[in-house]
Amino acid sequence: MSFKFIKWPAPGCFPRRAARPAWWRRLVIPASVAGLLAVQSAAFAFDFNTVAARAKALSAKSYKKPSDDLPKPIKGLSYEQANQIHFRADKAYWRAQKLPFELSFIHLGGTFTEPVKINEVVDGAAHEINFSPALFDYSANRNIDPRSLRNIGFAGFRIRFPVNSAKVKDDVLTFHGASYFRAMGKGQGYGLSARGLAIDTALYSGEEFPRFTEFWLERPAPDSRELTIYALLDSPRATGAYRFVLKPGTDTVMDVKAQVYLRANVTKLGIAPLTSMFLFGENQPGPGDDFRPEVHDSDGLSMQSGTGEWLWRPLVNPKRLLVTSFSFDNPMGFGLMQRDREFSSYQDLDYNYQNRPSAWVEPKGKWGSGRVELVQIPTPDETNDNIVAYWVPNTMPKAGQPLNVEYRLLWQKENEKRPPLAWVAQTRLGHGYRPKQDGKQDDSQALAIDFDGAALKKLAPNARVEGVVEADANGKIASVTTRKNDMTGGWRIEVKLRRVEDNKPVELRGFLRNANGGATLSETWSYILPPN
């Protein structure tokens, strides 16, 4: 581990039958020729390869910045005013056909000024869905004349599907603003986001935000429980073809297939990026004037290495940019998780942080060597996403050569990915609180790490459990105490330590083991104590 600061055309353009000459209607086509025509028609059916060919061709051309030439009344809207333009629910795509999914659209305006193109795929043929002001309600924005709006495009779209009740369709997926998308399952609310690709995140050269410029959605069957979405990604240095197979439910699952092309070299390529928010929590108390004990969309980064080891990194809101990484060969998964599900931990009736989804990335196939990188950015409030995690491969593709990657993205609450042994339930940080000695105030810091899980509850009453904690050279551990937590049925490690240099971080690692046989009982707790 290391750290540092710092309109696709529709195929088959035959004339309508009424326009065909008499000889055409009398023409008998041999079976062999008819079969060949059928094969050729099928070859032109829209699929992932169609988008991949677009991405490859696009990568050989110079990047063209998307137009944001919107009408002045739309371009001048604030974020709040843009949100007051509502899509008319009765205009939702697929509602009239009573299909299980419904598609609605998001209006441009505010911070979202670059349009995306949205298409529907029916029987293998793609057709653009054109913008119409009749799809939206402008009553809250009297200065907008809907009649003046023509073909401005959309900012994104929403997908609805019944996950909480069979009678009501719920939001399950949103692509808004082209770069980011969010999903949720049963009992969840929107929280953290995902992206298609991250380029040069947290580098002084500046980050590049590849965006999805065009989407194709396959019309679902009447009994379908999944929806296929294709997307074309573009940025100054990368293009890509994506396929998302959405499966809403208790856990909403997205199977992702991507083929990425680089126009030019990049320093850092982030695969399957996740973006979240951490303001304060039990390991970093908030200001005294905020009645809420914790404010965050995610409280930790969970990782499973190729060897099966589980690691947990609690999140922090640092005073300076903090970048850490974990090297793996063929990782089995990683994710930004919201493990604390108690309302009492948040006390927020408006945002209900206890219902924010966890997002887990599960690679398909072998990803090779690389690292999971965690970027933590200082933020003064909860309106900014300040946490980013992604996979960085050691081997980068050359310009014009495809990078193929597949993974499963799970949006979870009830069935969150956790190690089969014990896991970290909470990390609490505070002062050492030792009485003064020789007139000197105790300057140590205390950490309480609670572990929970079935493996601990199955232990014999007289089991001897030992906590193992190590610190890097900037931390001096004064004591480690391991004790049973009778309130939870788990075990707690209490650590007291001092810094050597206050302006430097301290890296800590710890786990539980059986003191008799030495068998590991928990995942590895990996913590960065930021500089004072």
N, C-alpha and C positions, 0 to 999 in steps of 0.2 A: 504494500500500500504506500502511496506517496501523497504529499499535499503541498500546496503552494498558495500564496496570496497573489495576490495580483489583481362548326356544325358539321359535325362529321357527316358527309353526304350519304343518303340512303342508297343501298345497292338496288339494282334492278330497275333501270329507268325506261321500261317499256311504255308505249302509249296506252291510253285507256282503251278498253275493248271496243267502244263505240267508234273510235277513231281508226281502228285497224281495217285494212282493205279486205274484200271478200275472200281473196285467195288465202289470206292469213288464217281466216276462220276455218277454211276447208283443209288447211295444211295438216297432214299427218306426220308426226315426228317419230322416226324409228326409236325403238326402246333404248338402243345403245346410245343414241344422241341425247335422248331425254335424260338418261342416267348421267351422262357427262355434264349436261347443263345443271342437273341437280347438285352434282359434286362441286361445280364451279360456284353455284349460288351459295352453297354451304361454306365454301372457302372464303367468301366475302362477308360472312356473318360476323357481327361485332363481338369481340371477346378481348381478353387481356392482351393478346398479341397485337391487336389493332392499336391499343394505346402504347404498347412498348415500341412499335414501329414509329409512332409519332414522337415519342421521347427521344429515340435514337436520332431521327432526322433533325429534331430541334436542337440537339446537342452539337450538331455540326454547324449550326448557324450562330451568329452573334446574338447576344441577349437583347431583347427588346422590352424596355420598361412598360408595364401596363398603363393604359390611359386612365386618368382620373378626371377627365373632362366632364364633370357633372353640371347640371343646371345649378345656378347660384343658390336658389332656395334650398336645394338638397345639400350642396357642398358646405353651406354655412351652418348646418345644423350642429348643435352640441350633441354629446353622447346621450344625454337625457332626452333631448328632443327627438333624436332618431329612434330611441326606444319607444316613443309614443306613437310611432307609425306601426299599426298592428295589422298582421295578416288576417284576412277574413276566413275564419275556420270553415265556413260553408263552401269555400273555394278550394279546399284541400284536394290535391291530386289523389285519385283512387278512392275517394269517399263515395262518389256516386256509384261506383262498381262494388261497393261494400267489401273491399279487400282488407286483409288484416293489417296492412301498413297504410299510413297516410303521410303524404309529403306536402310540406308547406315551405314558404320562402321568407327570407329575411331581406328587408329593404336596405338600400344603401343610405349612407349618411353618417354624420359624426366622425368617428375615427376610421370608419370603413368606407373608403372612397374608391377602391379598386374593384371593379365588377368581376364576377366569375360567370362562366357559361355553364348552364345546366341542361342536360339532355335526358330523354327517356328512351330506353331500349325496349322495343316490343318485337318479338319473333325475330331477333337477331338484327333488326334495323334500328338505327339511332335517329332521333328527331329532336331538334332543339325546342326547349320550352321557352317561349318568348315572354318577356316582361310585359305586364299590363297593369296600369294603375287601378283597374277594377278589382285586382286581387287584394288591395290594401284599404285600410281605414285611415284617412288623413284628418279626421275631425278635430284632433288635438293640435293640429298645426294649420291654422287658418291662413297663413301666408303662402301655403303651397297650393297651386292650382293643378290638380291631377291631370287636367287635359293637356298641360304643357309637357308632361313626362312621356317620352317615347323611347323605347328600346334602350333604357339605361342599364339594364342587367340587374343582377341580384348580388347581395353581399354574402349570401350563403343559403342554407336550407336546414330544416328540422325534419326528423323522422319520428313518428308516433306509433306506438304499439301497446296493447293492453298487457301490462306486467303486474300492476297492483290490483286490478279488478277486470274481470272479463267484459264488463259493460262500458269501461272507460279507457280510451287510448291515452297513454302517457308519453311525454317526451322521453326518448331513449337515446337519441343521437343528434348532435348539432355540429355542423361545419359552419363557422362564422368567421369571416375575415380571411378565409382561404388558407392561412397557415396553421391554425389551431382547430382541434375538434375535441368534443367532450361527449361522454356517454354515461349512462347510469342504468342500474337494474332495480329490482324490487326493493322498495323502502329506502331508496337513495335519493339524494338531491345532487344537483350539479356541483362539482368541486374542481379537482385538478383537471388539466388538459393534456392532450397528446399532440404530437406533430408528426409530419412525414419524415423530416430530416432536419438536423441541426448542423450548422457549419461555423466553425471557428468561434464557438461559444466561449466567453470569458477571456478572449485574447485582446491585447491592446490594439490590434489591427481592426477590431470591430467585428461584430457578429453579422452573419448573413442569414436571412430568413426566407428559405424557399417556400413558395406558396403554391397551393393547388389552383390552377387557372381554369380548369374545365372538369366537369363531372358527368358521368353517365350512370343512370340508375335503371336497373332492370325492373320492369313491371312485375310485381310478385304475383304468384298464382293465388287463387281464392283460398287455398288451404295452406299457404306457405307460412313457415315460422322463421324464415331467414330472408335477408335482402342483400343483393349483391350491388356494390357500388364500385365504379372504376373512376380513377382520377389521374389527371396529368399534372405533374409538378414541374415548376420552372423557377430558376434563379440565375443570377449572373454567372455562377460557376457550376451549376448542376441542373439536370433534368431527370425526370423519373416517371415511371408508370406504376400505378398502385391499384390493387384490388382489395376491397374490404368486404368480407362476408359477415354481415351483422346478424347475431342470434340473441335477441333480447330474452331476459328471464331473470331468475333470482340473481344469478351472475349474468351480466350482459357480456357476450363474447364477441370479439372481432378477430377473424382470421385474416391476417395481412400478408399479401404477396407484393413484393416490390422489385423493380428492375431500375437501377440508378445509373446514370451516365454523368461523368464529369466533363465540363467544358475546359477546365483548367485545374491546376493543382490546388488543393486545399491543405491547410495545416492540420485541421482536426475535423473529422467527419463523425457526427453523432447519429447512431442508428437507434430507432425506436425511442425518440426523446419524450420524456414526461416533464411537465411543468406544474409546479404547485406553489403554495404559500405557507410560510411559517413566520408568525409574528412573535409569539411567546408561548411558553408551555411550562410544564412542571420542572423541566431542567433549566429553564430560563424565565424566571418570574417576570410578569409584566409590570407596567407602572402602577403606582398606588392609586391613581385616579380612575382606573378601569376596573369595573366590578367583576369582569369575567376572568376566571382563573386561567383559561387557555384560549388562544385564538390561532387556529391553523387548519388548513385543508389536509395536511399530512403531518405525521409526527416522526416518521423515520424512513430510512432506506433499507429495504430487506434484499438480501442477495443469497443465491444458492450457487456455489461453485460447481465446476465440472466433476469434482470428487465427492460432492454431496454435502460439503460443509455449509452451514448456514451462518450468515453474519447479519448483525443489526447495527445500523448507525443512526442514533437519534439526531434529529435535525436541530439546527440553531439558527438564530438571526444574528450574524456576526457584525462586528463594527467595521470590518474591512472584508473585501472579497475573499472568499475562502473556497479553494478548489482542492478536492481530494479524489483519489482514484484507487481502485482495487483491481489488481491484475489477475486474470483468469484464463484458463484454456477451456474452450467449449462450455460456457456458463449454462446452467440449467434454468436460470431465471433471475429477474430483479424487478423491483417495483417500489414506488412511493406509496406507503401504507398509512392508513388512519386506524391504528390499533385501539385507541381509547374510544369506546363507544358509549360512555356514560354521560348523560345530560349534565349531571352535577359537575363534570369537569369543564364545561363551557358556559352554562347558564345563559345561553343566547337563544331567545325565543324567535328571533327573526331569521338568523342564518343557520341554526341547527347544525353546527359543525360535527356533531356526533353521527350525522347521517351522510357525511361526505364519503364518496367511494374511494376505495383503494384501487390502484391500477398495477397489475402484474404483467410483465412481459415474459413470455415463455417461448424461447427459440425453437424453431423447427429445423431439424438437421444440425450439423455442427458449424458453429460460428468461428471456430479456430481460436487463435490467441488475440488477446486484446485487454481492454479494461473497462470496468464500469466507472464512469466519472460522475462525481456529484459536485455541482456548483451551488454555493450558498451566497446570496447577495444581500447586503444590508438593506432594510426597508423600514421606513418610519410608520407605516400603517398597513392595513390588511387589503388595500386596493391594488397592491402590486404583487404579481407572482415573482417570488425571489428564489425559488428552488428549481433546479433543473438536474435531471439524471438521464444518462444515455449510455450506449455501448460504443466504444471507439475501437475499431479493428486495427491490429498492428500493420496489416497489409492493405494498402490503399489501391484502388483500381486506377489504371492509366486512363488518360483522356480517350474517350471513344470506346473503352471496354466496359461491358456491363458488370455491375455489382448486383448479384441476385441474393435476396434475403427474404425469409419467411418467418413469421412468428405469430403467436396467439396473444392477444391483448384482452385481459379479463378485468372487468370493472366490478369490484366485489364489496360486499359488506358482511353477509352471513357466512360465507364460505371462504374467507380470506386465506391466502396461502401462508402457512406457518410451518415451522419445522416439526417433525414427528416427535421430537423430545420437548424440552421446555423452551420457552421463549421469553424475551424481555417484555414485561408488562408496563413498566414505567421506569424512568430515570429521574431522580430528584437531586438537585444541586443546591447547596447552601454553605453557610459558614460552619467551621469546625466546632465553634462554641465550647472551647475548653477554657476553664477559668484562668485568669491571669496568673502568670508565674514570674517571679522576680520583677514585678511591675510592668511586664510586657504583655500586650494584648495578643491573643492567639491569632495568627495569620493563616492558619490552615483552612482548607476547603474540604467539605464533606459531600460525598455522593452516596445515595441509597439506590441500589438497582434491584428491582423486584422481578423475580422470575415466576412464571406460572405455566401450567400445562399438565396433561394427564400423567406424564412420566414422573412428576414430583408427587402427585396425589397417590400413586401406586407404591410409593416407598414404604418400607416397614416403619413403624413408630419409632424404633430406635436407630434408624438409619443415620449414618454420619455423612453429612454433605459438606463439601469444602468449596469455598470460593477462591478462584485463582485470578489475581489481577496483576497486570504488569503496566509499567509506564515507560515512556521514552526518557531520554537523558534530561529533559527539562522538568520532569516530575519526580519528586521524592515521596514515596509512599510511607506514611507513618504507621498505619495500621489497616488491617483487613479483618472484618468480623463477618461471619456467616451465621445466620439464625433463621429459624422457622418463622414464617409469617402466619400466625394463627388466624388472622383476620381473612386471609385469602386462601389458605391451604398451600401456598407456595413458599418460596424461600427468598431471603433478602441478603445481598452483600452490601455491607457498609464500609466505605473507604474514606480514610482521611489522608490528605496529601498536601504538599506545598510545591509551589513553582520555584524553579531556580532563577529564571528570568521572567519578569512580569509581562514583558512586551512580546513574548513568544507563546505559541500554543503548546498544549500538552496532549500527547496522544496516549490513550489508554485502551487496554484490551482485557476482557475478563470472561469467565464462564464458570459453571458449576460442574463439579465432578464428585463421584462417589469416593469418599476418603478411604474406604476399605479396599476396593479393587482398582480404583483410579479411572473407572469408566466415565466418559463424558456424559453429562446429564442435560446439557442445554446448548443452545446456539451461542455463538461468540458475540459478546457485546463489544462494539468498537466505537470509541467516543473521542471526539476532539473538544478539548476545553479551550475555547478561543482566548486570545490574549486579554489581559485586563485593560 
